[in-house]
Amino acid sequence: GSHMTKQHQTRLDIISEDISELQKNQTTTMAKIAQYKRKLMDLSHRTLQVLIKQEIQRKSGYAIQ
């Protein structure tokens, strides 16, 4: 009987190692997602500012003419 118990224990150890590995990966993934979201926000903010600048220049260009 103890042989079976040992096998079960080994299997459980492997499974729990897998689980903690997955949880670690999930944390990394969440961190990456957050990082990408920040980059995206930053990029869209910059794009918006460029568009606003262009719009202002376009409008003032018309004003000059």
LINHUKA-V975968 format. One record per residue. N is the residue number from 1. RES is the residue in three letters. PHI is phi in degrees with one decimal (999 if undefined). PSI is psi as a letter, one per 30 degrees, with the letter a starting at -180 (* if undefined). D_CENTER is the distance of its C-alpha to the mean C-alpha in whole Angstrom. Layout:
# LINHUKA-V975968
N_RES_PHI_PSI_D_CENTER ; N_RES_PHI_PSI_D_CENTER
This chain:
# LINHUKA-V975968
1_GLY_999_e_48 ; 2_SER_-66.5_f_46 ; 3_HIS_-63.8_e_45 ; 4_MET_-60.8_e_43 ; 5_THR_-60.3_e_41 ; 6_LYS_-64.5_e_40 ; 7_GLN_-60.7_e_39 ; 8_HIS_-60.5_e_37 ; 9_GLN_-62.1_e_36 ; 10_THR_-61.1_e_34 ; 11_ARG_-62.1_e_32 ; 12_LEU_-62.7_e_31 ; 13_ASP_-60.2_e_30 ; 14_ILE_-61.0_e_28 ; 15_ILE_-61.1_e_26 ; 16_SER_-67.7_e_25 ; 17_GLU_-64.6_e_24 ; 18_ASP_-58.2_e_22 ; 19_ILE_-62.1_e_21 ; 20_SER_-66.7_e_20 ; 21_GLU_-64.1_e_18 ; 22_LEU_-62.6_e_16 ; 23_GLN_-64.3_e_15 ; 24_LYS_-64.1_e_14 ; 25_ASN_-61.6_e_12 ; 26_GLN_-63.3_e_10 ; 27_THR_-61.1_e_10 ; 28_THR_-61.0_e_8 ; 29_THR_-60.9_e_6 ; 30_MET_-60.4_e_5 ; 31_ALA_-63.5_e_5 ; 32_LYS_-63.5_e_3 ; 33_ILE_-59.1_e_1 ; 34_ALA_-60.1_e_4 ; 35_GLN_-63.9_e_5 ; 36_TYR_-63.9_e_5 ; 37_LYS_-61.9_e_6 ; 38_ARG_-63.5_e_9 ; 39_LYS_-60.4_e_10 ; 40_LEU_-62.6_e_10 ; 41_MET_-59.1_e_12 ; 42_ASP_-60.7_e_14 ; 43_LEU_-64.2_e_15 ; 44_SER_-67.1_e_16 ; 45_HIS_-63.9_e_18 ; 46_ARG_-62.8_e_20 ; 47_THR_-59.1_e_21 ; 48_LEU_-59.6_e_22 ; 49_GLN_-63.3_e_24 ; 50_VAL_-62.3_e_25 ; 51_LEU_-61.3_e_27 ; 52_ILE_-61.4_e_28 ; 53_LYS_-58.3_e_30 ; 54_GLN_-60.5_e_31 ; 55_GLU_-63.3_e_32 ; 56_ILE_-62.4_e_34 ; 57_GLN_-62.4_e_36 ; 58_ARG_-63.2_e_37 ; 59_LYS_-64.7_e_38 ; 60_SER_-70.7_f_40 ; 61_GLY_-62.7_e_41 ; 62_TYR_-65.6_e_43 ; 63_ALA_-61.9_e_44 ; 64_ILE_-66.5_e_46 ; 65_GLN_-72.0_*_48
